Amino acid sequence: MTVGCVTSSVVVSMMFAPAAQLEILLGMVMPLFVASWSLVFTERAYRRDPSSLTPFMLKAFIGKIMVIGLYIVLIVGILALKAAPFIFSFTAYFVALHFFEALCLRRLFRAAVAQ
């Protein structure tokens, strides 16, 4: 997942927006961090106690929203980087990685039901 994200951000920034390489890279970093963290800890919570998963995911969602909000303010507001390439990159990676996360969770739940 990490290799795919880094590779795609480098390729896209070199081919389509060489002047916005930093914004594209930073647009990928937080969605990758959040998705990776979420996958690891959600799986741990599920394996420890499946009934605790919903409360855990609710708390994780609130945490994600707060961290992502602060990150966007940092990048666009404080660092004053170009907003359009950052937001485009952030949105693309956010959606793609959350779709990937949903597929991983579906696989986890199917494996548990099959047992």
N, C-alpha and C positions, 0 to 999 in steps of 0.2 A: 504494500500500500504506500509506504513512504517513498520507495524507489520510483514507483509509478507517478506519484504526485510531483516529486522533484524533477524527474525527467520531463514530464509534460509541461511544467512551468518554464523550464529552461528552453525547451523547443518552441513553445508558443511565444515566449518573449523574444527569442532570437528571430523567429520567422515573421511575426506580425507587429511587434511593438518593441523594438530595441531600445527606444527612449524610455520605456516604462518597465524595465526589467525588475527593478526593486519593488515597484508597486505590485507587479504580478506575483513575485516571490512572496511578498508579505501577505498578499491575498490568499495564498495557499497555506501559509504556516499555521494560522489559528484554526481553520477548519480541520486540518490534519491532526493537530494536537488534540482538539476536542473529540474528534471521532476516535482516535487511537485510545485516549483516556477512557472514553465512554465504553468502547468495546471491551477493554480489559476489565474494568471495574464492574460492568454490568454482568459479564460472564462470571466473575468471582461471586457477586451477590447472588446470582441465580443458582450457582452450584452449592453455595453455602446454605441458602434457604429460599426456595422458589417463591414462597409467600411474601418474602420481603422485597421482591423485585419492583413492584409498583411504587411503594413508598420511596425506594432508592431512586428509581428513575425520575420521579417527581422532583426530588431534591437535586438530582443531577441536572435536570432541565433548568431549574431556577439558577443553579450555579453557572451553567453554560451561558444563559442569557446575560447574566451579570458580567462574566468574563469577556464575552464577545462584544457587549456594549462598550466596555472600557477599552478594549482593543481598537475598536473602530474610532472612538474618540481620540485615542492616542495617535493612530496613523493619520487620520484625515484632519483632525482638529489641531493637535499639538505639533506633530511632525510636519504638517502641511504638505504631505505628498499629494500627487495627482489623484483626485478622488475617482474619476471614471474608470481608469484601468484597475485600480485597487478594488472597487466595488464589483466590477465585472468578474475579476478573478476570484474574489471572495465568494460571490454568489455561486459561480460555477462549481468551485470546489466544495462549498457547503452542501449544495444539493447533491452532487455526485457522491460525496463521502457519506452523507446520511442515507442515501439509497443503498450504498454498499453496507452500511451498518445495519439497515433493515434486513438485507439479505442474510447477513451473518446471524442476526437474532432469529430469523426464521429457521435457519439451519440448526441453531442451538435448541430451539423449542421442538423441532421435529425429531431431533435425536433423542431428546428426553421423553417424548411421547412414544417413540418406537421401543424404548427399553421396557 
